[in-house]
Amino acid sequence: MAPRTRTLPVVEISGTPTARGRQYGEAVRPQLHAALGYYEAAFGRSAGLTWDQVTDRAARWLKPVEDYAPHLVEEMTGIAEGAGVGLMDVLALNARGEVIYDRSFKDMAASATPRATPEAAPQATPQATPQAPDEAPDGCTSFAAYGEASGDGHVYAGQNWDWRAGVADTVVMLRIVQPPKPTLIMQVEAGQVGRQGANSAGIALNANGLGGRFSDAVGLPQTVVRRSVLDQHAITDAVDVLCRTRAHIASNALLTCREGFALDLETTPAGHGWMYPTDGLLVHGNHYQAGVPAALADGYRPLSPDSLVRVPRAEQGLRALRAATGPDESLKIIKQAMSDHLGHPESLCTHPDPRRPDIEHWATLVSSCVDLTTGDYRVTAGTPCDRDYQHLPWNLYDGPYGDAR
């Protein structure tokens, strides 16, 4: 069967934060409205809440973002203006994961009439808060490969980004020209100011949800943290962002830089764990691999059990990179490794599970591979098993604001 030819939309923005936001909002207006429609339905199904109630929940993150990164609030305001929606709508799209884990949101969900789902587990006590199906973190498998792990000597970073299949058509590739900060390329859901990507300083960030609820204290949304990481020129500054900010929810950050270095940080509101590559290869999924945080240690179970299968399978497939003789061969090996179907449909290459309702379908939305040596950025518009990589029209190091190679 011939590979599918769908490609992801590409959007480039520049100028002041407000101007960038307006350009962005205008360019993704249809996708952003589609995202709002999907999440209104998804939150309504999982918790019986209206979209107004969701945006009321999201409003609690406005001040923390204003205090930490006021330019990103300006950018979100511009996005809202360009797309013809409210600022709280855009903030809710940027804090969707935080809203899911918010304890006060859970209290509201518990008081709402729960809907039965195929995977619902019996509750231990009548007082237990139901685990909404949305609670599982973004299912992603990230990798870094260089040195001994890279036969052609290049530095590679990427991931399979698995999330709700219903938002697949809202994903766009976004290039942000923002001097004096590095130029960024990211894959995001329309309206989000950050997720995963790479910058003109040769730094890549690939992120994975980890799960687990911590304290009630309000921390920063992941989209803001991740954007702030990619706004840095030096790997040490990127690490500093992750170590000195307090995110609201736990998330894994795999940092790779073109000089041939990678570091994985399992960030939580209660503390961080870290890992380094083994012989130049590092793979991370959606479970704690550096060690379960003390705050979760009593009774911890991975919210994405398939992660325990995905990680070793990706490691096994990517070890073949050692024998690659050039970038073309390396790309084929990476694509093959990230197309693994052991455990299908909840496999490394994730496909919708027909046993679940359509609104709860998961899939690999994007498989990405960035060559930090050459600056080539490639993505698939969906599952990598049946799609070729889309070579983006931008090189990481192009333009007057790209850092010298």
C-alpha positions, 0 to 999 in steps of 0.5 A: 500500500502506498504511503498516505500523502497528507501533510501538516500545515506550516505557519511562520510568525514574527514581530512583537508578541502581539503581532506574532499572536495575531498572525498565528491566530488568523492562520489557524482560525479553522483549526483552533475552532475545531480544537475548541469544539473537540475539547468542549465535547471531551470535557463534557463527556468525561466530567459533564462540564460545560466549556464555560466551566472549563475556561473558569478553571483555566483562568487560575493560570493567567496570573502565574503566566503573567508573572513569569512570561508576560510576553506569552500572555500578549502572544495568547491575547493576539492569538485570541484576537486573530482567531476571533475567540476569547483569551480564556479559550486560548489559555484553556487550550494551553493548560488543557493538561493542567485543567485535567489534573486540577484538584478543584476540577476533579471535585467538580467531576466527582459531583457530576454524573459519571459516564461509563467507559470500557476501561473504567476501574471499580472504585476502592471507596464511595468517596474516591474521585473517578479517574476520567479517561482524559487523565492519562498523560500525552502518550509519547516516546522520545529519543536522542541518538548521537556518538556511538549510537549514530553510525553517520556521526549526526545528532538525532532527536525526535519522538512519536507524539501520541494524543487524542485522534480527534485533534489530529487536524488541529496540529500545525508546524509553527516557526517563530522568528523572535530576535534576539531569542532563537528561532523556533520550530515546533509541532503544536495544537493550534493556539498553543504557544509551546509543546515540542520542537527545536531551535536555531541554537541547536537545542531540541526538546521532546516531552512526555507526560508522566502522570500523578497529582501533587499539591494544590499549589498553582504552577506553570502550564507545560506549554509555557515551560516548554516554550521557555526552554526552547527560548534559550541559546545555551543548553545550561540555560534550558536546564536552568528553566526546567530546574527553577520553574515550578510546573503544575503537573509532572512532565518528562523533558528530553533535551538534546543539543547539536554538540552531541549531548543529551539529558533527560529530566523527569520534572514534578512539582515535588522534585526532579529526577534525571538520566543520561544516555547509554552509549549515546542512546536515550529513550523515554516514555510515560513512566518514571524511569529515573525513579518514582518520586517519593510523593507518589511512591506509595501505590504508584502505578504507571497511568500509561502501562503500554509505556513499559513496552514502548520504551524497550522496543524503541531502544531495540529498533534504534540500536540499528542506527549504529550501522547506518552509513549516512543520513538517508539510511539513518532516517529509514532506520528511525522511521522503521523503529518508530513504526513498531506495532508490538501491542497494537493498537497501544503500540509504539506506533499508536492507532485508535482502539476500536473498543473505545468510543471515537471521542476517546481514540488515541493515535500517533499524531506526529512522528518527528525526527530532527537532524541537529547536525544539518538542521533538517526537520522532518515530521509525519502527519500521523502514524509513521508506519504508513506515511513518509516524512514531510521535510519542512521548508525551513532549516533550523539554522536558516535566516538572519537570527539562526545561530552560526553552525 
